[in-house]
Amino acid sequence: MITRAQTKMTTKRKPKSKSKVNEAGNYTKPGMRKGLFNRIKAGSKGGKPGQWSARKAQMLAKQYKSKGGGYKS
């Protein structure tokens, strides 16, 4: 007879990948944008905390531009 512990399969998790926030090189200040992104994503305005939404993307773009961030291309 096979026990429940023997039937459980262990799954290997992928190591957390590095941020790809500026992979295409579109942002003039990627570090500042990443900080804003994390702060906005954690907030509850525009959706649940920790969940990304279109409204939060709008807020990020507005704050990024107002703080002097720009876009290449």
N, C-alpha and C positions, 0 to 999 in steps of 0.2 A: 504494500500500500504506500502511496506517495503522500507525504505530508504537505501541508499548505506552504511551509517554509521552503520545501524543495521545488515547488512549482513556480515560486516567484523568480522572475528573471531580473537580473540587474541590468539597468540601462546606463550606458556611459553618456554623460552629458558633455556637450561641446564646451570648451573653455570660452569664457566671455570674450567676444571679439572687441577690438579697439573701436573707438568712436569713428564713424565715417561721416561726421557732420560736415567736414570741408573736403571730402574726397575729390570732388570736382573742382575745387579751388574757387568757388563762387563767392566766398565771403572775405571781406577785407580784415575783419576782426573775429576769427572763428572762436577764440577763447572766450571773448566777451559774450558772443552769441550762445555758446554752450552753457555758460552760467545763467543767462537769462532763460534759456530753454528749460533747464532743470528747475529753476525757481517757479516759472509759469506752470510747468507740468505738475508740480507738487501742490499748486494752489487749487482752490475749489471754484474760482470764478471761471465760467465758461465750460464747466463739466466736472466730473468726479476727480478728486485728487489722485494724481498718479496716472490718469488716463488722458491720452492726447486727443485733441478735437480740432475741428476746423476753426472754431472761435479762438482757441489758444494759439493756433498758428497765426491768426490775424493779429492778436495781441503781441506775439513775439516779433513779427515783422515791424509793427509800429514802434515798439520800444527799442528795437535794434537800430532802426533808422534815427530815432530821436536822440539816441546816445552817441551818434556819430558813426555808426556802422554803415557799410556800403556793400555793393555787389560788383563783382567783376563780370564783364561780358554783358 
